[in-house]
């Protein structure tokens, strides 16, 4: 004969079952959330930390960015976009701005950038160039012109792009390391999320 349970015991058993079920649901929800975060991290977006002065005055050391990793699986980069790419010979990732695309003929003379013989309007550098010019200086004071002894060919090859830092006088970019193959692209920098005072959606071009 089964042992009879008192109401108090039955209530305790019911509460225990509900508690276990609730814990299980929480664990399941957290596991799903962790998987989603992992999928987003590895396939859609990635964090990137700015390190160095090469993108000043628009990006600064210590800023944390969100990089859109999927956009260049859908389309090719556009001129003026800020992108992150891997440089195998340096063993690290760079953040620079796309200046020219496959087939473009490029020339850099001081602060002037010409693509297909057309001087480029670079609104993201307008203020910096104007302030330098007021002092009788170039914004691109010490950076090399292009083409040069490092990169002698001025036409961007297929499946590649030319990238330069916004801080033209202090940037390790295509003027020194050459054209960047599309296959080295990681993604487009879309958001500055840290520090909070710098938080914003990044404007391209």
N, C-alpha and C positions, 0 to 999 in steps of 0.2 A: 504494500500500500504506500502511495506517495505521501511524503511528509507535507502536511498542510502548512502554507505560509500565512503569516499574519499580514494584515494590511500594511503595516509599517515596513515589513520586509519586502513586500511586493513593490511599494513605492520607491524604496531604496534601489531595488533591482532595476526598476524602470528608469530612475534618474541616472543610474550608472550606465545603462545602455545608451541613453540620450547623450550623455557626456562623451562616451567613446565615439559615438557617431559624429558628434560635433567636432571633436579633435581630428577625426579622420577627414572630415570635409575641409577643415583648415589646412591640414597637411597636403591634401590633394590640390587645394587652391594655390598654396605656396609653391608646390612643385610645378604646376602649370605656369605660374607667373615666372618662375626661374627659367623654365624652358623658353618662354616667350622672350625674356630679356636676353638670353643667350642667342636666340635666333636673330633678334634685332641687332644685337651687338656685332655678330659675325657676318650677317648677310645684308643688312640695311644701313646701319649707321655705326660710326666709331668715334671715340673721343680722340682729340689731338691737342697737344700742348705746344704753344708757340715758344720757341727757344732761340733767342738772338734778335738782332736789330734789322734783319733783311727786309721785313715787310712794314717797317715804320714809314709814314706816321699812322697807318691804318690798323696795324696789329702790333702788339707789344709782348715782350717776354712775360710768361706766367699766365697769359690768357689761355683759357680752355675752350676748344671749339667742338662742335658736332659736325662730323663729316658724313655727307650723303654718299654711301658706297654704291648705290644701285643706279644712280642717274646716268652714268656713262656706259651702263649695259644697255640703256634705252636709246641713247643718242651720243654723238661726239661732243667734245667740249666746244665752247664758244669763246671768241676773243673777249678778254676782260674778266673772265671768270677766275676766281681764286680757287686753286686746286692743291691737293696733297698728292704727292707721288713718291715712289721709292727710288733711291739712287744706289744701285748695287755697289758701285765703286767706292761710295762713301759709307755704305752699310747703315744708312738711316733714311728717314723720310723728310722730304722738303715741303714747304708751303710757298707757293709762288703764284704769279698771275699769268694767265695765258695771253700771249701777245700775238702769236701768228700760228696759222694752221697749215696742213699739207698743201704744197704748191705755192704758198705765199713767198714773195720775195721781200726780205727784211733788211733794213738798214737803220742803225742807231748812230746818231751824231749828237753828242752832248745830251741835252734834254729832249731832243727831237727824235721821235720814233716814226719811221716810214714803213708802211706795209703796202706793197705793190705800188710804190712811188707816191703814196698818199700819206701826208702827215696825219698821225693819229691824235684824236682828241682823247685825253686821259683825265676825265673829271676827278678821279680819285687822287690825282697828284696836283691838281690845279693850284690849290692853296700853298702846298709845299714849294712848288716851282716858283710861284709869284713871290713868296717870302725870300727865297734864295736870290732871285733876280734883283729884288730891292736892295740887297746887300752887294750887288755886283758879282754874284756867284752863280754857278750852275748847281742844280740839284744833283745832277750826275757829274760830280767833280772829278772823282778818281776812278770811277768805274770805266771799263774799256768800251770803246765804240764797237760796232759790229757791222760786217764780219771783221775778224781779226786773226792774229797768228794762231789762236787756239781753235777757232772755228772759221775756216776760210770760205766755206760755201754759204752763200746768203739765201738760198732757197730751201724752204722746209721740205724734207723728204716725206714720202708717203707714210701714213700711219704714225705720224710724230707731230710734235708741236714745239714751239719756242716759248719758254717761260722766263720771266724776269721778276726779281723782287721789286717792291715799290720803293725801297731805299736803294736807288740805283748805284750809289757810291759805295755801298757796303752789302753786297749780295753775291753769294756764290750761285750762279744761275746759268742759263744756256749760253751766255757770252763766254763762259769758261768751260762748262761741262758738256756743251753741245745740245743737240736736239733731244727731246724726251720721247721715247716710244710710248704709244698709247697703252701698251701692255703694262707699263709701270705705274699707271694711274691708280690711285686708291679711291679718290672721290673728290667731291666739291665741298669746300667749307661753307656751311649754311648758317650756323648760329654760333655766336659767342655766348657761352653760358656761365663763365666765371672769369673774373670776379663779378658779383652782382651789379656793381656800378658800371661795368662795361657791357652788360647783357644786351644783345640786339640780334636781329636778323641781318645777315651780311648782304650788302648790296654789291652786285657784280656789274662791272663795266661802267 
